[in-house]
Amino acid sequence: MRVLMLAALLSIVLVGCTQKEVVEVEKKMEVKSVFENMSEIPKKYTCDGSDVSPPLRIENIPENAKSLVIICEDPDAPLGVFTHWILFNAPPENEIPEGIPHGRIIEEPFHAVQLRNDFGKYGYNGPCPPSGKHRYFFKVYALDVKIDESVETKKELLEKMKGHVIAEGVLVGVYGRD
């Protein structure tokens, strides 16, 4: 009987924690670009074009946001999720211009930090699927803090973001090289 009561109490506590986490990131930002959600990413922003980062327009950024994180991932890659871009400590502004330069620390068009993508490079490398059409998720997170610039890995960044995400948004583009 005690075990059942303890299990019931634990499940109530866990449900309460889960609901709090959901409420914490229930604020949604709208992410837009030169392509619509679930539509084709223009060749310019891929390995078959100029391979520059697309411009992003972010709406509904909370007033108390201190920084933005952008992570672009391909969940359809043959070996699992493939990361194309990780940018953090971007200012909480509505416009992220196209062509963010490569490099770990960038100063133009604003100060921010980039981590190595799964190509092994700092900055954005666009869609380059080996076959078929893939989906590319441009995830934007508004944080109530800036992250320590010494962070080196995506795993470390995600850990530092815990409890600090106050809003999120996503734009999904597709690209195939058929």
Secondary structure, DSSP 8 states (H G I E B T S, - for coil): -HHHHHHHHHHHHHHHHHHHHHHHT--B-EEE-SS-TTEE--GGGSTTTT-----EEEE---TT--EEEEEEEETTSTTS-EEEEEEEEE-S-SEE-S----SSEE-SSS-EEE-B-TTS-BS------SSSEEEEEEEEEEESS---TT--SHHHHHHHHTTTEEEEEEEEEEEE--
